[in-house]
Amino acid sequence: MNTNTSRLIKGIRDPRAGVYYIKSRIKGEWYKYIYSRRASRFSCGRNFRVRDRFLVWGPGRCELGDDVIVEGGPFKINTLYTYTEQAVIRVGSHTFLNGVRIGCRRSVEIGKWCIFADARITDNDAHSVYPDRWDPDTPVDTRPVVIEDNVWVCLAAIILKGVKIGFNSVVAAGAVVTNDVPPNCVVAGNPARIVKRFTPDEIKRGELLFERYGSRYSY
């Protein structure tokens, strides 16, 4: 059974879910139309769905994969900001954005099947940390951010410049991530530290789930 047929059956069984799906697809197509013309450096894959506000701003590039879902819940807005022409924000297929705000001067790479709540991600300091920060020629520290597949970033978490988060990992609510996070673990606190490592059985259950979805990871 293909994905579209499965969605049709679900819509018949649950009309409210069907109406929501149709509305979010229409809104997704509308945003694709608007941003592809207002900002020629915006691109988005198939089945883009948007429920609440979605803001793309700046001179850089924003690239979204297939089946990306944008919601806002109580946060209402997701924002992708680029501050330079060289900046690139990439969001992998099947990723769920629910109130995330991303600021990018160089590169923010997000993998597939990720989940984001009301989180903040930045690859730069925005201003110099030194006392001469008002001088426009003072350099701003900028380092790429990489978030691998199947990462969950929870409510009010902050991911700072130069961080790489490994696949399957979870950033707990309110965590401030300043260093790399290895795969298959949970980090929490400020600064974030590992509070749990997933067992082989837990990792295997995740692999089986994605095999059922027809999507395998290269572990």
N, C-alpha and C positions, 0 to 999 in steps of 0.2 A: 504494500500500500504506500503510495507516495505521500509527501508532506501535505500537498494541497487537498488531496482527497481526505486525509485524516482531519484536517482543519474543517472541511465541509461537514463531515460527520459530527464533529464536536459542536459545530454551530447549530446543527439541527437538533441535537440533544439538549443544548443549552443556548437558547436564543439570545439571552443577554450577553453571553460571551461572544456569540457570533456578531452581534451589533457592535460590540466593543472592538472586535478585530477589524471589521470593515471601516469603522470610523478612524481607527489608528492608522490603517493603511492609507486611507484618503489623505489624512493629515501628513503622513510621511511623504507621500508623493508631492504634496503641496510644498513642504520644506525643501525637498530635492529640487523642485522646479525653481523656487525662489533663490536658493543659495547657489545653484549651478549658474544662474544668470547674474546675480549680484556679486558673487565671488567665484570667478572662473576656476579657482584652485580648490573647489570643494567637489568631492565625488563620493558616491554612495552606491552600495550594491543592491541586490534584489530584496524585496519584502521588507523595506524600511518601515518601521512603525513608530508613531509619535503620539503620546497622549497629552502631555502638557507642553510648556514652552521649551524651545530649543534654540539657543543663540550661538551663532558662529560669527566670530569677529576677528579682524586683523588681516595682514597681507600675506600670511603663510598658507600652507596647504593643510587641509583636513581630509582624510581618507577613511571611509567607513566600509566595512565588509558587508556580507549578506546577512539578512535576518537580525539586524541590530534593532533593539527595542529601547525607546527613550520614554521614560515616564518621569514624574516628578513627585507624585504623592503629596505630602504636606510641604515639600520643598519647592515644587512647582516649576523649577527651571534647571536645565542642564546647559552649561556654557563651555565652549571650546574657544579659547583665546590664543591667537598667535601674535607675537610682538615684532617679528622680523620677517622679511621675505624668505629667509632660509629655514624658518621654523616648519616642522612637519609633525602633525598629530595623526597617528594611525590607530584605528580601533578595529579589532578582529571580528570575524563573523560570530553571530549568536551571542554577542555581548549585550548585557542589560545595564543601562545607565539610569539611575534613579536619584537625580539631584547632584550629580558630580560636577565639579568645576575644574577645568584643566587650563593652566597657563603655560605657554611654551615659547621659548626663544630659539631652541635648536631642535630637540627631538623628544617626543613622548610616544612610546610604542606600547600598545595594549594588545594582548593576545586574544584567542578565541574563547568563548564560553566563560567570560569573566562577569562578575556581578559587582556593581558599585552602588553604594548608598550615598548619602549626603557627605561626600568626601572631597578633599582638595588634593590636587596633584600639580606640582610645579617643577620645572627643570632649571629654575634660576632663583636668585635672591631678590629679584625685583628692584632692589636698590643696593648700592655698596654698603657693606657692614662697617666701613671705616668713616671717620669723622668728616671726610671731604665728600660725603655722598651727594651733596647738592651740586657738585661740579658735574656737568653733563658728560665730560670726558672721562670720568672715573669708571673703570670697567666693572661690570656686574658679573659675578661668578655664575657660570652656566654649565651644567653637565647633564647628559641625556638620562632619561628615565625609561626603564624597560620593565614591563609587567607581563609575565608569561601566561600560558593558557590556564584556564580554570582557577583563577585567583578571585577571592572574595575580599573586597575592601569595605569595611563596615562603617556605620554611622560616625560622622565627625572625625574620621581618621585623616591624617595628613601624610602625604608621601613627598619627600623633599628631593632636591637635585641629586643626580648621580646614583640613585638607588636602582637596584635590580631585584625584583621579587620573583622567586622561583615558582614553577607550576604547582598547582594544587594548594598553595598556601593561603592563609587567611590573615588579614590585618584586622585586629579587634577594634571595637568601637573606641574612639578617642585616642588611638595610638598615634604616635609621631615617629615616622620611620626615617631614620637618618643614615642607616647602613643597609647593605644588601641582606635580603632574606632568602635562606636556602629553600629548595623545594620541600613540599610535604610537611609543613609545620604551621603553627599558629603563633603570631607575635602580638604582644600587648604592651602598653605602658608608654612612658615618655622619659627617655628615649625607648623605642620599642625593643623588647627582648623576647626570645623564644620561650613560650610557656607550655607548648605541647608539640610533640613530633608524632606524625601519623604512623600507625603500625603497618606492617606489610599487608595484613588482612584488610585494613581500612583503605589502603591504596588500591588493592585488588578489586574491592567493591566499586571504586570509582572507575577503574578500567572496564569492568563488566558493564557498568551503566552506559559508558560511551560506546562500547561495542554494540549495545542494543540500539543506540541512536544512530549507529552507522558512522561514528566519528572516532577515529583512533588517534592517540597522541604518540609522539616519538619520544618515549622516556629514555 
